[in-house]
Amino acid sequence: MTGKSSSAWAILILLVLGIGFLILRLNLNLEAGDSDYRLTYTAEFHARKPDGRVIMPDVRLLAAFPETTRFCRVLEQEIDAPEMELVRNRVHTAANRKDIVLRTIKAGQLKCTISFRIQLNRKGDWRHNTLDLPLTPKDRTTYLADSKGMTATDTKAQEMVNRLRDNHPKPQELVDLIFRECIREIEPVGELGPDTGNDALYNQKGSPLGRARAFATLCRAAKIPARLVTGFEIKKGNNIRPRTWVEVYVTDPQKPSVERWVPYDPENGSLHELDYNIVPARRDSIELIRATNSTDLVTSYSIEGIPPTTRTILGILDLRRLPGKLHEPIKVVLILPIGALFTALIRTIIGIRTFGLFTPTLLALAFVYNDWQSGLCIFFVVITTGFVSRTLLDRLKLLLVPRLGIILTMVVMLMVLGISVMNYFAWALAGQTVLLPMVILTNLVERFYVTSEEDSLFQAVRLLVTTVLTAMAIYLLLSSPSLGNLLLYYPELHFFTVAALILIGRYTGYRLTELIRFRDLVHPSMNPPEEPGSGPPELNN
């Protein structure tokens, strides 16, 4: 079998395998399922300094735990907080609330990530084990009183409630009338609208929070207990906004003999029952994460689909079942072949030479996951200084291995010094530039020197420039986070990567740069033909 036919068969097999695994994944629902999700809290804050005290104040982070409902259950939690420790999971029985409590005594900027695995079921097969406790007189007083953003004694609120009471409806019917009045009279204007209940009532427009507070304000003005609830609509997204709705303590529409907290959602018009994918996390508050003895708290939330919890042997094919902290390193590894494919295309088809196959790819990855401005600056400093040092080392006539060890040591020292200088003068955020591939830089210094000696300094500089330009092109290709997510979801796409590399490896035609270099041979018409009789005399005869 010839090399050409072997390559054709290899490409065919790879294409069949790639398509087959994609079909298998889709048919067996191995991609991110519709029922399993990972809800992630991310909190960044600054722990206050001791202010002259010897002992650092106890800094605590309190995060709301999502609640298990009829359609939703929380299966597990995962905490990534290297500088904090878990104190406990605190449960408030009366408020039907659970908090995750973390603590630290370290000052400075801190970051914490808390993930929850959530499973949904539209059929409602999971029972909600937590029952509403009877409302105590103290709680009733609390949920009827004025609170932040809700003044039930306001004249406007009292006038609206009195108008709706003209037909003497029952409490539950009055709540429904108030809800429909809020939906009709208060225009939704997005997050920038008024976020207090009274402003929303007066302006007849408000944010989702403002409309929820307006409804709760009117319920309290009618002497019916009401409270805010904050949670999430479980759907995929990288920057999820928490949802706020209202629970009112009235007669159950399904069971007139029972009083319970009945949900009302002004944002989507739901009353008595919420959508199946709405998950509460905090009651009587809009703060899902709170930090003590700290400042500058910034929170964000994301939801991603993950494989179902049912364990099958085919689940091995889905990498998203791995812990969340492994996803980023795996994405880095999976992106490497794409960089190699791009470099092979540049070198083989276009004809641009670089210092090796992996150097542009590794440099691009270093720029993707770090600060590329600082990386480029330190890269050129290391190459320039390393070249001068390598020239001096040549006079010592050292063996290859010790010489490379010296160059590696100098590369490390130059990188650390460069980071320190840039940080001192606040030129750039170079804190993670130490992840530049030091071994690749060491070999690059050696190859740059050898090329300058064997060919010329101009040729070495040209190869260095093309290597950096190729690395920047790969950087632009790899900087999209969707590429890493795509390869994490469908790693079998690399069957097509290997097939493309085989095709490139079988290419024996002209490179694009050669078409420019040898354009006179490609287009002979550009050379005017010689006139008859203009040749040598012996040929003219």
Secondary structure, DSSP 4 states (H G I P E B T S, - for coil): --HHHHHHHHHHHHHHHHHHHHHHHHHTT-SS-SSEEEEEEEEEEEEPP-TT-SSPP-EEEEEEPPPP-SSEEEEEEEEE-TT-EEEEEEEETTTTEEEEEEEE---EEEEEEEEEEEEE-TT--S---PPPPPPPHHHHHHTTS-BTTB-TT-HHHHHHHHHHTTT---HHHHHHHHHHHHHHHSEE--TTS--SHHHHHHHTEE-HHHHHHHHHHHHHHTT--EEEEEEEE---BSSPPPEEEEEEEEE-SS-TT-EEEEEEETTTTEESS--TTEEEEEES-S-SEEESSEEEEEEEEEEEE---S---GGGGG-GGGS-GGGHHHHHHHHHHHHHHHHHHIIIIII----S-SHHHHHHHHHHHTS-HHHHHHHHHHHHHHHHHHHHHHGGGT--HHHHHHHHHHHHHHHHHHHHHHHHHTT-S--TTGGGS-HHHHHHHHHHHHHHHHHT-HHHHHHHHHHHHHHHHHHHHHH--HHHHHHHHH-GGGHHHHHHHHHHHHT--S--HHHHHHTHHHH-GGGSPPPPTT-S-HHHH-
